Amino acid sequence: MESSSSTGSAAAAPPAARLVARPHVVLLASPGAGHLTPLAELARRLVELHGFAATVVTFTNFSAPDQLACLPASVATAALPAVQIDDLPADAGNGGVLVELARRSLPNIRALVRSISTSSTAPLAALVPDFFCSSALPIAAELGVPGYLFFPSNLTFVAFMRHIVERNEGAAPGEYRDLVVPVELPGGVSLCGADLPEHQLYGQLVEWGRSYCLADGVLVNTFYEMEPAAVEAFRQLAVPEQGSGAFFFPPVFPVGPSVRRPDRHEPTAGALSPCLEWLDLQPAGSVVYLSFGSGGQLSVEQTAELAAGLEGSGQRFLWVVRMPSTDARRCGAAYDDPLAWLPEGFLARMNGRGLAVASWAPQVRVLAHPATAAFVSHCGWNSTLESVGCGVPMLAWPMYAEQRTNALILEEKLGVALRMPSSLADDRRLVTRHEIVKAVKELVEGGEKVRRRAEDLREAAARAWSPEGPSRRALEEVAVKWKAALEADF
């Protein structure tokens, strides 16, 4: 199997995969592990299961070398030159910054994709940008190839985006029609105000959703048993022809779970992390794992309450501690260490029962470890699918973006999680140590039904990519469409 990597500019040397006569798919990943990791896994499947060559394109802005190092050897990479973004307003928000980064990079994206398209040995079969890079979809139309959007989140959020675009169909430019709450989505999901994204993002979301309508299809990082009612609802939605005057939203294809596999490009467990060595010493099914994702920050006060709650729960725990949401560096170099923000004496008192590590842990391996009993999670979709794939029940503590919607699905629709009630009512409210003790004990000591459901969903996730699994069939359907379009051009 061919392997290559190219970094630097859009004019970088062609990847070795181009030297064989295989149709080429270019996948554009916005920065962030939660975006890059599932897109890279999708690329691997296109190469290894369907005979495509694939190049994952990343942005030099915000690039993380450790993430690129974990890309499959069968997938080529190319990095776009950095563009200026330091002039963006401070309140642009993470999503707004990533969307603008993609927009400003369009000349470089176009040059790279055209260079692959003009190769006679590896014809371009499709362009697949992720949902923050939808501004690149017109490039696919320019080149006469399919443009498919990749959604690293779930089908419910796709349904929400479809809903708000349809609601604003025909609205005057710059004007947006208010949502009717609760928002009723296909599949029987009802979203109240607390489950919706922040109100100030509404206009941005409508515009982003409108750009999604330029796609020929949407590849979604979910699988049938994860959202069965939503999958069936989308199947029943009519898809009118573009240009017919009727509302158009592209067809969706559930092709998940697309998560990083723990057995690739990693050293042995002992050399990888002291977390795993510590877990090896713990009884089976005894440890609560806590991590709030790469963007999840607790306040200084919330960090102290969480520490007190863990101590009071009496449970074993492994906690990935990140820097709190404060200008910690003004307090001196000693506070650059996230562990320095824990309450005085906490680590000494918890020695043997709990382990706190700074910033990072090998999450998939931790979740797959026999000692891990539960996952206190921010409900980012990547972390959610990793937990589901390992059969680990969750305590949902959503923080931003679509995470509150994810928490609702996990508890009410799937039964694999309990929610931290106060964190859902108001994400600015302090979750007290007493609430944390109660929730952790309820999940670990009395969550038998949730654990059984998590195990059932683990088996369903594995079946999704079996030879006749629904996700494998969905990607096969897309691959056949792309190859047929190429054959029609010759």
QUINOR-V833330 format. One record per backbone hydrogen bond with DSSP energy under -0.5 kcal/mol. CO is the residue of the C=O (numbers start at 0). NH is the residue of the N-H. E is the energy in kcal/mol with one decimal. If there is no record, write none. Layout:
co nh e
CO NH E
CO NH E
This chain:
co nh e
6 8 -0.6
8 11 -1.6
14 17 -1.8
15 18 -2.3
16 19 -1.1
19 21 -2.4
22 52 -2.8
23 124 -3.7
23 125 -1.1
24 26 -0.5
24 54 -2.1
25 127 -3.3
26 28 -0.6
26 56 -3.4
27 29 -0.5
27 129 -2.0
31 34 -1.4
31 35 -2.9
32 36 -2.1
34 38 -1.4
35 39 -2.6
36 40 -1.8
37 41 -2.1
38 42 -2.3
39 43 -2.3
40 44 -2.0
41 45 -2.1
42 46 -2.0
43 47 -3.1
44 48 -2.5
44 49 -0.8
45 49 -0.6
45 51 -2.1
46 50 -1.0
52 24 -2.7
53 75 -2.3
54 26 -2.8
54 56 -0.6
55 77 -1.8
56 28 -2.6
57 79 -2.8
59 62 -1.8
62 64 -0.5
63 66 -1.0
63 67 -1.7
64 68 -2.0
65 69 -0.5
66 69 -1.1
67 70 -1.7
71 74 -1.6
75 55 -2.8
76 5 -2.1
77 57 -2.4
79 59 -1.5
84 87 -1.7
88 91 -1.7
91 95 -0.5
92 96 -2.2
93 97 -2.2
94 98 -2.4
95 99 -2.1
96 100 -2.5
97 101 -2.1
98 102 -2.1
99 103 -2.7
100 104 -1.0
102 105 -1.3
104 107 -0.5
104 108 -2.5
105 109 -3.1
106 110 -2.0
107 111 -2.2
108 112 -2.7
109 113 -2.5
110 114 -1.9
111 115 -1.6
112 116 -2.5
113 117 -2.1
115 118 -1.2
122 23 -3.1
124 145 -0.7
125 25 -2.1
126 147 -2.1
127 27 -2.0
128 149 -2.5
129 132 -2.4
130 133 -0.6
132 135 -2.1
133 136 -1.8
135 138 -1.5
135 139 -0.7
136 139 -0.9
136 140 -1.3
137 141 -2.4
138 142 -1.8
139 143 -0.7
139 144 -2.4
140 143 -0.7
145 126 -2.3
145 147 -0.5
146 215 -3.4
146 216 -0.7
148 150 -0.5
148 218 -3.3
149 130 -1.4
149 151 -0.6
150 220 -2.5
152 220 -0.8
153 157 -1.4
154 158 -2.6
155 159 -2.0
156 160 -2.4
157 161 -2.6
158 162 -2.4
159 163 -2.3
160 164 -1.9
161 165 -2.5
162 166 -2.4
163 167 -1.3
165 168 -1.3
167 170 -2.0
171 174 -2.3
178 180 -0.7
181 183 -0.6
182 184 -0.6
182 190 -2.7
184 187 -1.2
184 188 -0.7
187 189 -0.5
188 184 -3.0
188 190 -0.5
189 191 -0.6
190 181 -0.6
190 182 -2.7
191 194 -1.3
191 195 -0.6
192 195 -1.0
197 200 -1.7
198 201 -1.8
200 204 -2.7
201 205 -2.2
202 206 -2.1
203 207 -2.7
204 208 -2.8
205 209 -2.1
206 210 -1.6
207 211 -1.3
208 212 -0.7
209 212 -0.9
210 213 -1.6
211 214 -2.0
215 250 -0.5
216 148 -2.4
217 219 -0.6
217 252 -2.8
218 150 -3.4
219 221 -2.2
219 254 -2.7
221 255 -3.4
222 225 -1.3
222 226 -1.4
223 226 -0.6
226 230 -2.4
227 231 -2.3
228 232 -2.3
229 233 -2.3
230 234 -1.8
231 235 -1.5
232 236 -0.8
237 239 -0.6
240 243 -1.9
246 239 -0.5
250 217 -2.4
252 219 -2.4
252 254 -0.7
256 258 -0.7
260 263 -1.1
267 271 -1.4
268 272 -1.5
272 275 -0.7
272 276 -1.1
273 277 -2.5
274 278 -2.6
275 279 -2.0
276 280 -0.5
277 280 -1.3
278 281 -1.7
282 285 -1.0
285 315 -0.8
286 288 -0.6
286 372 -3.4
286 373 -1.4
287 317 -2.6
288 375 -3.2
289 319 -3.0
290 377 -0.6
292 295 -0.7
294 296 -0.8
297 324 -2.2
298 302 -2.5
299 303 -1.8
300 304 -2.0
301 305 -2.6
302 306 -2.2
303 307 -2.2
304 308 -2.5
305 309 -2.6
306 310 -2.4
307 311 -2.5
308 312 -1.5
309 313 -0.8
309 314 -0.5
310 313 -0.7
315 287 -2.3
316 354 -2.3
317 289 -2.8
317 319 -0.5
318 320 -0.9
318 356 -2.6
320 358 -3.1
323 325 -2.2
325 327 -2.4
326 329 -1.3
327 330 -2.0
328 331 -1.4
331 334 -1.5
332 335 -2.1
333 336 -1.0
335 337 -0.6
336 339 -1.7
337 340 -1.7
338 341 -1.5
342 345 -2.1
344 348 -2.3
345 349 -2.2
346 350 -0.5
347 350 -0.8
349 352 -1.5
349 353 -3.0
352 316 -1.3
353 351 -0.5
354 318 -2.6
356 320 -3.0
356 358 -0.6
357 359 -1.8
360 362 -2.0
361 365 -2.3
362 366 -3.0
363 367 -1.9
364 368 -0.7
365 368 -1.0
368 371 -1.6
369 284 -2.4
370 285 -1.4
370 286 -2.7
372 392 -0.5
373 288 -2.9
374 376 -0.8
374 394 -2.6
375 290 -2.1
376 396 -3.3
377 398 -0.6
379 383 -2.5
380 384 -2.5
381 385 -2.0
382 386 -2.4
383 387 -2.6
384 388 -2.6
385 389 -0.8
386 389 -0.6
386 391 -2.4
387 390 -1.3
390 392 -0.5
392 374 -1.9
393 395 -0.6
393 417 -2.1
394 376 -2.0
395 419 -2.5
399 402 -2.1
400 403 -0.5
401 405 -2.2
402 406 -2.3
403 407 -1.8
404 408 -2.1
405 409 -2.5
406 410 -2.0
407 411 -2.6
407 412 -0.8
408 412 -1.1
408 413 -2.1
409 415 -2.1
409 416 -0.9
415 393 -2.3
417 395 -3.3
418 420 -1.1
419 422 -0.9
419 423 -0.9
420 423 -1.2
420 424 -1.5
421 425 -1.4
425 428 -2.0
429 431 -0.6
431 435 -2.0
432 436 -2.6
433 437 -2.1
434 438 -2.4
435 439 -2.7
436 440 -2.3
437 441 -2.2
438 442 -2.0
439 443 -2.6
440 444 -2.6
440 445 -0.7
441 445 -1.0
442 446 -0.8
446 450 -2.4
447 451 -2.4
448 452 -2.1
449 453 -2.2
450 454 -2.0
451 455 -2.2
452 456 -2.2
453 457 -1.9
454 458 -1.9
455 459 -1.8
456 460 -2.5
457 461 -1.8
458 462 -2.0
459 463 -1.6
460 464 -0.6
461 464 -0.9
462 465 -1.8
463 470 -0.8
463 471 -1.7
465 468 -2.3
468 472 -2.2
469 473 -2.1
470 474 -2.3
471 475 -1.9
472 476 -2.2
473 477 -1.7
474 478 -2.8
475 479 -2.4
476 480 -1.8
477 481 -2.4
478 482 -2.3
479 483 -2.4
480 484 -2.2
481 485 -1.7
482 486 -2.3
483 487 -1.9
484 488 -0.7
485 488 -1.0
485 489 -0.5
486 489 -1.0
